[in-house]
Amino acid sequence: MSKITILDHPLIQHKTTILRQKNTTNKDFRESVEEITMLMCYEALRDLPLEDVEIETPITKTVQKQLKGKKLAVVPILRAGLGMVNGLLNLVPAAKVGHIGMYRDEETLQPHEYYCKLPDDIQERLIVVVDPMLATGGSAIDAISQIKSYGGKHIKFLCLIAAPEGIKALSEAHPDVEIYCANVDSCLNENGYIVPGLGDAGDRIFGTK
């Protein structure tokens, strides 16, 4: 089974409450998604490799730490995952960004891929797949399978809201992938939406219906 980390910091809980409220504006929703992602990123990237580097301070020469080698690739699952990208790039601006486009069949609830563009050196990087919602787990499972087919190995998955069903499905399909989520909600409804959830994250980020 995957390693699952619930990041329930008070600031994350507070900002998630803003996301859940139906009257939150698109602007405030987008900003809260980015801020929560930054807070999650701090913990999820705790194991980034470091190397020694000699620098000179105003006082003396000293050996300090910096990020080592090929660092990070951020892969949002389109389109809602785009709302989380800047939260990561704010902390690791040198990261490369890939994209995987998925849409869900509203009748079968099954995901379908329509786009995939990844960095050429994806196999050398820590890969952080981002999507605000982990509902059935289908899109995340398929996206990670696609990344692995291109040689991706060290993969983490970040989401804001997860259903127990999605966590179970993803951890069984990809037990090597670490899962980080800010909230685990109660269940999925008959339409495959997370309850209590926050509605359609993509619509709320981009102001569409």
N, C-alpha and C positions, 0 to 999 in steps of 0.2 A: 504493500500500500504506500501511497505517496506520503511525504511529510507535509502536514497541514498546519499552517500557522495563522491564528486569528489575531489580527492587530487591533486591539480594542482600546487603544489610547484614548483618554478623555477628549482630546481635540478631534480625533477621528469620529468618535461617537457624536459629538456636537455637530460637526459638519455633515455627517450622514443624516441627521435629523433635518437639516436644511434641505438636503436632496429629496427626502421623502415627501416633504410637504407639497401638495398639488399646486399651491399658489406661488411657489418659488419661481422667479423669473428665469428666462433662458440664460441671461447674463450671470445671475447668481448661481445657477445650476452649473454652468461651465466652470466658473471660478472655483466652486466647491469641489468639483471632480478633480481639477488640477491640484488643488491644495491637499486633498486626501491622498492623491497619488504620490505627491512629494513626501508626505509623512510615512506612507507605506514603503516607499523606495529606500528611505534611510535604513529601515530594518532589513528589507529584502536583499539589499546589496551589501550586507555586513561582511560577506565572505569574498569580496572582490580581492584579487591578489595584489600585493604591494611589492615594491622593490626599493632598495636603498639608492639615494642620490645625494651627491655632495653639492651643497649650496653655500652661499656666503650671506650671512645676515649683516646688519649694520655693525655688529659687534665682533663676529668671528666666523670662520668656516665651520661647517657642521654637516653631519650626515643625517638626512631625514628620509621620510617615506613618500613615495608617489605611486599612483596606479601603474600596474605593470602590463606592458605588451598590448595585445589585442584585447579590448576591454568588453564592450557591451554592444548588443544589437537589441533594439526595441522593435517588436512586431505587433502593431495593433491589429485586431480583427475588425475590419471595416463593417459599419462605419462608426459605431459608437466608441470603439477602441481609440479612435483619433483623439477623443477628449482627454485621454490619459497621457498622451505622448509628451506634451510639454512639461508635465509634472516630473517626468524622468529626465528630460533634456535639461531642465533647469539645474539639476544636480550633476549630470554627466553630459555636458554639451558635446563631447567628442563621440558620443554613441552614434552608430549608424542606425537607420530606420528602414525596416522592410514593411511590406503591407500584404495582408491576406484578406481578400474579399469573400464574405460568406453571406448568404441570405437564407432565411428559414421559410420553408413551405408551410403556409398557414393551416393547411389541412392535415398534413402528415407530421408536422413539427420537425421534419428532418432538414439538416443543413445542406446547402449546395454551394460549392466554391465557384466563383466567377473571376477571381484575379489572384495572382501570387507573384510578388517581386521581392526577392531577398538579396542582401549583400552577398557579393561573390565569395567573401571569406567567412560565411556564416558558420562554418564548421569550427572556426578558431575562436569564436566569441561566446561569452555568456549571453544567452537569449532570454529576454523577458517578453513574454506574450501577454498583452493587456486587453481586457474587455471588461466593461463595468459590471456586467451581469453574467453569472454562471448559473443557468437555469437547468435545462435538461443535460447540459454538458456536451451536446452534439457538436456545436461549432468549435469549441475548444479542442475536443478530441480530434476532429478532422484537421484543424489548423496545425496542431502539434504533429500529427502524422505527416502532413505535408512538409513541415520544417525538417523532420527527421529524414524524409526522403531526399532532401538536399544536403544531408550530412550533419545537420544540427544535433548536438549531443547534450550540452549542459543547458537545460531549459527550466525556467521558472514561469509560473502563471500567476498574474495579479488580477484580482477582481475586487469590486467594491461590495457587491451583494451576491451571496451564493445561496442556493437551495441545497438541502441535504442530498437530494437526488443527483444534482450536478456534481457535487463533491465526490460522491460514491462512484458515479460513472467515470469521471475523469481519473480518479486515483486508481481505479481498476484497469482502465485502458492504458494509462501511462504511469505506472507506479514509480518510475524514476524521476518524474517531474514534481518539483516542490510547488505547493499551492499556498498562496498568500491571499487572504481575504479580510475585509474589514468587518463584515457582518455575515452571520449565517442565519437566514430567516427560517420560517416554520415549514413551508412546503411549496409545491407548485399547484396552481389551480387547473381547472379542466382545459384551459387554453394554453397551458404551459408557461404562464407568467408567475413570477415569484411573489409570494404572499408573506408579509405585507408589501414588500418591494418598494419600487418607486415609479412604476410605469415603464414606458419605453424610453430607455436611456438615450438612444439616438435621436428620437423626436425631441426630447427635452434639451439635449445639447445643441441641436441645430435649428430648433424652432419650427419643425415640420410636424405634420399630423399623419 
